[in-house]
């Protein structure tokens, strides 16, 4: 039986002082705890888009 995936795109926008690596890491830890797996990261202007998936 083939796997079925759920997908999620999260956009992280910079705060007043920019987008710190610690902010991205904290968000990834939260999403990982929910079962999401990071697939890709792309810049979107000054923001960053995280593309994630998890098995249904």
N, C-alpha and C positions, 0 to 999 in steps of 0.2 A: 504494500500500500504506500502510495507516495505521501510525502509530508505536505501539510497545509501550513502556510505562513500568514502571519498578520504583520502589517508594516506600519511604521510610524515615522513622521518627519518632525523634528524639533528644531526650532530656530532660536538660537541664543543671541541676544542683542547686547551690545556693550553698555555698561553703566557709565557714569560720569568720567571715570578714569580709564575706560577701555575694557576690553574683554580679557580677563586674567585666566591663565591656565587652570588655576585652582577652582574657578567657577565652572569651567567645562568639566573638570574631573569630578566635582561634587555632583553635577547633574548626571554624569555617566554612572556614578556609584548608585544614585537613586534609581535610575532606569534599569541597571543591571540587577538590582534587588527585586525588581518587578518581573524579571525574566527576559528583558530586552537585550539583544545582541547588536553591537555597533557594526554596521556594514560599510559605511562611507561617511566622509566629512567633506563638505565643500564650503568655500567662502561665498558669502552673499552680501556684497558691499562691505559694510563694517561688521556685519553679523556673521554667524557660522551656522550652517545647517547640518544637523546630525540625522543620518538615515539609519533606521534600526529595524530589526525583525525579531519575531519570536514565533515559536511553533504554537499552533492553535490546539 
